Every structure is written in structure tokens, then in C-alpha cells.
Amino acid sequence: MNIYENIVILNPSLNEEGLKSAINKITDVVASSGGEVLSTDNWGKKKLAYEISKHKMGIYVLFIFKAGVSTPKKIEDYFKIFDPVLKFMIIRLSKKQVEALPEIVRKAADVRTPSTQATEISAAPAAAEV
């Protein structure tokens, strides 16, 4: 499975309940497509660089999830018909980018960094010599 980063810009007119509902729906789509959301980070309402659908502001939400190769396409198809979403971008993270993620996310993703692999190898019991 790959680790993906998904930034979504939501409609700024959403109230707190609508925002939670939209985030839950996106999380459900990832889960129903065979993925697992590792982290959700609400960055809040920010000014857009340019107008999108007559909106000058947007609510930015970052999702980091683990999924198979076909899942991002399913999520993109859903975003195209989901009204609260103004813009979105999904990227697959490289090994170096995954290693740079916070420790909590790496543990949830069950990703081993080279330093943890070396520790595990050195901690392994030595084979008995005959």
C-alpha cells in the first residue's frame, strides 16, 4: 500500500457541523475504497490565491491516508460530485517524504525508517553457532 497526501479546499460557508460532516464523508469514502485515514488536519479558513466558484476564502483540510493504487481515482471521482469541495489534490508520498512525517503518523502507517530497521536488526538475537 502507498501513503498519500490529500489537500482539500472546502466551501467557506460551511458551519462547524457541516465541516465535520464533510470530513467524515471524505474519511468514509477513503475507508470504503479500501484505504485507511492516518491523519486529518484542519488548517482553517484561509484566503485563496484566486477566486474559485466565486469564493475568495476556503477551508483547507489535509488528509494523510494509506491505500492501494486504485483508491485515489475513486476519491477524485467522488470529489468531482461532492458539493462542499472547491479544489483538491492527491499526491503519493515518496519514501523520503514518508520518513519526514511526524512520528505518530509513521507509526499508524506502520512504516519503518532506515534507523528503526537498523535498531531492529541489532536487537535481534544472534544465531547460535554450532
Stockholm file with secondary structure:
# STOCKHOLM 1.0

chainA/1-130         MNIYENIVILNPSLNEEGLKSAINKITDVVASSGGEVLSTDNWGKKKLAYEISKHKMGIYVLFIFKAGVSTPKKIEDYFKIFDPVLKFMIIRLSKKQVEALPEIVRKAADVRTPSTQATEISAAPAAAEV
#=GR chainA/1-130 SS CEEEEEEEEECTTCCHHHHHHHHHHHHHHHHHTTCEEEEEEEEEEEEEEEEETTEEEEEEEEEEEEECTTHHHHHHHHHHHCTTEEEEEEEECCHHHHHTSCHHHHHHHTCCCHHHHHHHHHHSCCCCCC
#=GC SS_cons         CEEEEEEEEECTTCCHHHHHHHHHHHHHHHHHTTCEEEEEEEEEEEEEEEEETTEEEEEEEEEEEEECTTHHHHHHHHHHHCTTEEEEEEEECCHHHHHTSCHHHHHHHTCCCHHHHHHHHHHSCCCCCC
//
